[in-house]
């Protein structure tokens, strides 16, 4: 019985270390800094969106009418290859994407002039990559 408990405890500790190591491999901070630097003059930094794991990540944000927004994507690739964002309005209609499926082209950012205040969905996804670590950086300008 004691040996069984020791094996069980050892297995739990090993699993915990394995999970911690998997999550520790995605260091968002330098990716966020890279995205913030790419915001450009006149933009105010609002938020960083960490994205890790092959499933990507969904977020929501309230955008305000009359404001220009930009979302820069950063990963380990120079041009943010393999990571993209789809943006949906409050009626769940896709209104922007940083990936063109027809040409297989990735864009490192999307920009958006908000015509209507509301809750918008931001869907960060990965395709054609094994690097499942990225950051989205949101900035605004009035």
C-alpha positions in Angstrom: 0.0 0.0 0.0 2.8 2.4 0.9 4.6 1.6 -2.3 1.4 2.3 -4.3 1.0 5.7 -2.6 4.6 6.6 -3.3 4.2 5.6 -7.0 0.9 7.6 -7.1 2.5 10.7 -5.5 5.5 10.4 -7.8 3.2 10.2 -10.9 1.3 13.3 -9.7 4.5 15.3 -9.2 5.8 14.2 -12.6 2.5 15.3 -14.2 2.6 18.6 -12.4 6.1 19.3 -13.6 5.2 18.3 -17.1 2.2 20.7 -17.2 4.3 23.5 -15.7 7.0 23.0 -18.3 4.5 23.0 -21.1 3.0 26.3 -20.0 6.4 27.9 -19.1 7.5 27.5 -22.7 5.2 30.3 -23.9 6.8 33.5 -22.8 4.3 36.2 -23.8 6.3 39.2 -22.4 8.8 39.7 -25.3 6.1 39.1 -27.8 3.9 41.7 -26.2 6.8 44.2 -26.1 7.4 43.6 -29.8 3.7 44.3 -30.6 3.6 47.4 -28.5 6.7 48.8 -30.4 4.8 48.1 -33.6 1.8 50.2 -32.6 3.3 53.3 -34.1 3.0 57.0 -33.3 -0.4 58.3 -32.2 -1.6 55.0 -30.8 -2.4 54.4 -27.2 -1.7 50.9 -25.9 -4.8 49.3 -24.4 -4.4 45.6 -23.8 -2.3 42.5 -24.5 -3.9 39.2 -25.4 -1.8 36.1 -24.6 -2.4 33.2 -27.0 -1.0 29.8 -26.4 -2.0 26.3 -27.3 -3.0 24.8 -30.6 -6.7 25.7 -30.1 -5.9 29.5 -30.0 -8.0 31.8 -27.8 -11.1 33.9 -27.9 -11.6 37.2 -26.2 -14.2 39.9 -26.2 -13.7 43.7 -26.0 -16.0 46.7 -26.0 -15.1 49.0 -28.9 -16.3 52.6 -29.0 -17.8 54.4 -32.0 -15.5 56.9 -33.7 -12.3 55.3 -32.5 -9.7 53.7 -34.7 -8.2 50.5 -33.4 -5.3 48.3 -34.4 -4.3 44.8 -33.3 -0.7 43.7 -33.9 0.2 40.1 -33.7 3.6 38.8 -32.6 5.1 35.4 -32.4 8.6 34.0 -32.9 8.4 34.5 -36.7 9.4 37.8 -38.3 6.0 38.4 -40.0 3.7 36.7 -37.5 3.4 33.7 -39.8 1.1 31.0 -38.5 -0.9 33.1 -36.2 -4.0 35.2 -37.2 -7.0 37.0 -35.8 -10.6 37.0 -36.8 -12.8 39.8 -35.6 -16.6 39.5 -35.2 -19.2 42.1 -34.5 -22.0 41.9 -31.9 -24.1 39.9 -34.5 -21.3 37.4 -34.8 -20.4 38.5 -38.4 -16.8 38.3 -39.4 -15.7 41.9 -40.1 -11.9 41.5 -40.3 -9.2 38.9 -40.5 -5.4 39.0 -40.6 -5.3 35.8 -42.8 -6.3 35.5 -46.4 -7.2 31.9 -47.1 -7.3 32.3 -50.8 -3.7 33.5 -51.1 -2.5 31.9 -47.9 -1.2 35.3 -46.7 -0.7 36.3 -43.1 -0.8 40.0 -42.1 0.8 41.1 -38.9 -2.0 43.4 -37.9 -5.6 44.4 -38.5 -7.0 47.9 -38.2 -10.6 48.8 -37.6 -12.6 52.1 -37.6 -15.4 51.4 -35.2 -18.7 52.6 -36.6 -20.9 51.3 -33.7 -20.1 50.9 -30.0 -20.5 47.3 -28.9 -19.0 44.0 -27.8 -16.7 42.5 -30.4 -15.2 39.1 -30.4 -11.5 38.5 -31.1 -10.6 35.0 -32.2 -6.8 34.2 -32.3 -5.9 31.1 -34.2 -3.0 29.1 -35.5 -2.5 27.4 -38.8 0.5 25.9 -40.7 2.7 26.1 -37.6 3.9 24.2 -34.5 4.7 27.5 -32.7 1.6 27.9 -30.5 2.8 31.0 -28.6 1.8 34.5 -29.6 0.5 37.8 -28.4 -2.0 40.3 -29.7 -1.6 43.9 -28.8 -4.6 46.3 -29.0 -4.0 50.0 -29.5 -6.4 52.9 -30.2 -6.4 56.4 -31.7 -9.2 58.9 -31.8 
